[in-house]
Amino acid sequence: MISKAALATGGVLLAAAASAQFSAPTRPPGAPVAPPPVHPVFVSPSIPPPGEPFERRTPTPLAAGNPQAGAVGADGSSVDRIIAALYESVSHGPEYEPNWKRMRNLFLPAGRLIPPKRPGTEGFAVLDLDGFQDFFTKGTEAAKQRGQSGAFFENEVARTLDCFGNVCEAFSTYASRRAPSDPQPFARGINSIQLVNDGQRWWIASVAWDTERTDNSIPARYDKK
Amino acid sequence: MKTTLSAAVLLLAAAVTLAQTSVPRSAPPPTNPDGASVDAILNALYESVSHPDGAEPNWSRMRGIFLPVGMLIPPKRANEDMFTVLDVDQFRERVQKAQAAAKQKGEPFGFFEKEVARKLDCFGNVCQAFSTYEARKAQADEKPFVRGINSIQMLNDGQRWWVASVVWDTERPNNPIPAQYEKK
């Protein structure tokens, strides 16, 4: 879902955040007491404490001139369409950023993204779309600082899909490139994507992923379309 | 040296920004045996939600299975505009409300849910299970009163497994469980 470099940056950031700020969430009166703060998880501020309702965030306007004006309304019409829209919306050329408005429309208001936990960090980063936008933008900035292209093209190379009624889960193998014409991806991995249908359209509930590493190669059965 | 320094400054500046916007949550210690394996955590999920008439699910055990922001998404009811997304505490309130309603009607509210089949996909620290379940009011009931499939997303933090999200749907006359999800 995002470059290794971006993740490394995220890891450092989260570790720094861990030491910089730690406080238990406030709970409504009479609510059960939370377990002791031993294993922190970092949560986007817009994901409310337990017991409070989720609210849909105002979409961020697209950067002027962004050519990715996808048909947002049709993105939820099928599992194929919504998964394609996920990959299309996160991909962008060097002078652009992901199509955040389109991407936001794919997720339930409470939808989340969970990047791989980096070694040295204490817990997973559980991100809503605002959190992911921060996380992704910082990764792109870090890549540019290192003299790399800020472009990002992710495409699906294989998919295992299980569906029942209004629920689907996809195990979606991806490859990421800095330019669509790059012969080799700079990162590969698998997105676990949970999808729900409200009777009108599909929504993404959760995306969690891991990256391919020397000691974690993509099994052959997840490597072909 | 200069490059290292400026990189460090950048990271620090970014870290300060994130520290201001990131809210840590607490979770149980990572030594929970329920997180030892995917088998263990899925068994714990079914065991903790099951309870005899007059009792409740084992909420502290269930809390120890989920990431602190882990979510449960029940099937959308016909009168709801949007899915209800619950954490374990909100799920508890929902179950207690249902129990109170059953009690008022004089109905038993025992609940025994078990897994009857599982399709598992794993890669690195991420697994997803398509876990077929059946639920009974009493363990001895010959037939379940409801069946369905749980989609369960799980993560490993290097120490243990956590449930990140459980989404499910129920079997209905127009939504039978496909044969490939019927066998263990």
Boltz contact constraints between the chains, C-beta under 6 A:
constraints:
  - contact:
      token1: [A, 12]
      token2: [B, 11]
      max_distance: 6.0
  - contact:
      token1: [A, 13]
      token2: [B, 14]
      max_distance: 6.0
  - contact:
      token1: [A, 13]
      token2: [B, 15]
      max_distance: 6.0
  - contact:
      token1: [A, 13]
      token2: [B, 18]
      max_distance: 6.0
  - contact:
      token1: [A, 16]
      token2: [B, 15]
      max_distance: 6.0
  - contact:
      token1: [A, 17]
      token2: [B, 18]
      max_distance: 6.0
  - contact:
      token1: [A, 17]
      token2: [B, 19]
      max_distance: 6.0
  - contact:
      token1: [A, 17]
      token2: [B, 22]
      max_distance: 6.0
  - contact:
      token1: [A, 20]
      token2: [B, 19]
      max_distance: 6.0
  - contact:
      token1: [A, 21]
      token2: [B, 19]
      max_distance: 6.0
  - contact:
      token1: [A, 22]
      token2: [B, 24]
      max_distance: 6.0
  - contact:
      token1: [A, 24]
      token2: [B, 26]
      max_distance: 6.0
  - contact:
      token1: [A, 25]
      token2: [B, 25]
      max_distance: 6.0
  - contact:
      token1: [A, 34]
      token2: [B, 26]
      max_distance: 6.0
  - contact:
      token1: [A, 35]
      token2: [B, 28]
      max_distance: 6.0
  - contact:
      token1: [A, 37]
      token2: [B, 26]
      max_distance: 6.0
  - contact:
      token1: [A, 38]
      token2: [B, 29]
      max_distance: 6.0
  - contact:
      token1: [A, 39]
      token2: [B, 27]
      max_distance: 6.0
  - contact:
      token1: [A, 39]
      token2: [B, 30]
      max_distance: 6.0
  - contact:
      token1: [A, 40]
      token2: [B, 24]
      max_distance: 6.0
  - contact:
      token1: [A, 41]
      token2: [B, 25]
      max_distance: 6.0
  - contact:
      token1: [A, 41]
      token2: [B, 27]
      max_distance: 6.0
  - contact:
      token1: [A, 41]
      token2: [B, 67]
      max_distance: 6.0
  - contact:
      token1: [A, 41]
      token2: [B, 68]
      max_distance: 6.0
  - contact:
      token1: [A, 42]
      token2: [B, 22]
      max_distance: 6.0
  - contact:
      token1: [A, 42]
      token2: [B, 24]
      max_distance: 6.0
  - contact:
      token1: [A, 43]
      token2: [B, 23]
      max_distance: 6.0
  - contact:
      token1: [A, 43]
      token2: [B, 25]
      max_distance: 6.0
  - contact:
      token1: [A, 43]
      token2: [B, 69]
      max_distance: 6.0
  - contact:
      token1: [A, 45]
      token2: [B, 21]
      max_distance: 6.0
  - contact:
      token1: [A, 45]
      token2: [B, 23]
      max_distance: 6.0
  - contact:
      token1: [A, 50]
      token2: [B, 87]
      max_distance: 6.0
  - contact:
      token1: [A, 50]
      token2: [B, 89]
      max_distance: 6.0
  - contact:
      token1: [A, 51]
      token2: [B, 89]
      max_distance: 6.0
  - contact:
      token1: [A, 110]
      token2: [B, 85]
      max_distance: 6.0
  - contact:
      token1: [A, 114]
      token2: [B, 164]
      max_distance: 6.0
  - contact:
      token1: [A, 117]
      token2: [B, 157]
      max_distance: 6.0
  - contact:
      token1: [A, 126]
      token2: [B, 69]
      max_distance: 6.0
  - contact:
      token1: [A, 138]
      token2: [B, 14]
      max_distance: 6.0
  - contact:
      token1: [A, 160]
      token2: [B, 121]
      max_distance: 6.0
  - contact:
      token1: [A, 162]
      token2: [B, 119]
      max_distance: 6.0
  - contact:
      token1: [A, 162]
      token2: [B, 130]
      max_distance: 6.0
  - contact:
      token1: [A, 164]
      token2: [B, 149]
      max_distance: 6.0
  - contact:
      token1: [A, 164]
      token2: [B, 169]
      max_distance: 6.0
  - contact:
      token1: [A, 165]
      token2: [B, 169]
      max_distance: 6.0
  - contact:
      token1: [A, 165]
      token2: [B, 175]
      max_distance: 6.0
  - contact:
      token1: [A, 166]
      token2: [B, 169]
      max_distance: 6.0
  - contact:
      token1: [A, 167]
      token2: [B, 151]
      max_distance: 6.0
  - contact:
      token1: [A, 167]
      token2: [B, 167]
      max_distance: 6.0
  - contact:
      token1: [A, 167]
      token2: [B, 169]
      max_distance: 6.0
  - contact:
      token1: [A, 169]
      token2: [B, 128]
      max_distance: 6.0
  - contact:
      token1: [A, 169]
      token2: [B, 151]
      max_distance: 6.0
  - contact:
      token1: [A, 171]
      token2: [B, 121]
      max_distance: 6.0
  - contact:
      token1: [A, 190]
      token2: [B, 123]
      max_distance: 6.0
  - contact:
      token1: [A, 192]
      token2: [B, 126]
      max_distance: 6.0
  - contact:
      token1: [A, 192]
      token2: [B, 128]
      max_distance: 6.0
  - contact:
      token1: [A, 192]
      token2: [B, 153]
      max_distance: 6.0
  - contact:
      token1: [A, 194]
      token2: [B, 151]
      max_distance: 6.0
  - contact:
      token1: [A, 194]
      token2: [B, 153]
      max_distance: 6.0
  - contact:
      token1: [A, 194]
      token2: [B, 165]
      max_distance: 6.0
  - contact:
      token1: [A, 194]
      token2: [B, 167]
      max_distance: 6.0
  - contact:
      token1: [A, 196]
      token2: [B, 83]
      max_distance: 6.0
  - contact:
      token1: [A, 196]
      token2: [B, 167]
      max_distance: 6.0
  - contact:
      token1: [A, 198]
      token2: [B, 76]
      max_distance: 6.0
  - contact:
      token1: [A, 205]
      token2: [B, 73]
      max_distance: 6.0
  - contact:
      token1: [A, 205]
      token2: [B, 167]
      max_distance: 6.0
  - contact:
      token1: [A, 206]
      token2: [B, 153]
      max_distance: 6.0
  - contact:
      token1: [A, 206]
      token2: [B, 165]
      max_distance: 6.0
  - contact:
      token1: [A, 208]
      token2: [B, 126]
      max_distance: 6.0
  - contact:
      token1: [A, 208]
      token2: [B, 153]
      max_distance: 6.0
  - contact:
      token1: [A, 208]
      token2: [B, 155]
      max_distance: 6.0
  - contact:
      token1: [A, 208]
      token2: [B, 164]
      max_distance: 6.0
  - contact:
      token1: [A, 210]
      token2: [B, 123]
      max_distance: 6.0
  - contact:
      token1: [A, 210]
      token2: [B, 124]
      max_distance: 6.0
  - contact:
      token1: [A, 210]
      token2: [B, 125]
      max_distance: 6.0
  - contact:
      token1: [A, 210]
      token2: [B, 126]
      max_distance: 6.0
  - contact:
      token1: [A, 216]
      token2: [B, 124]
      max_distance: 6.0
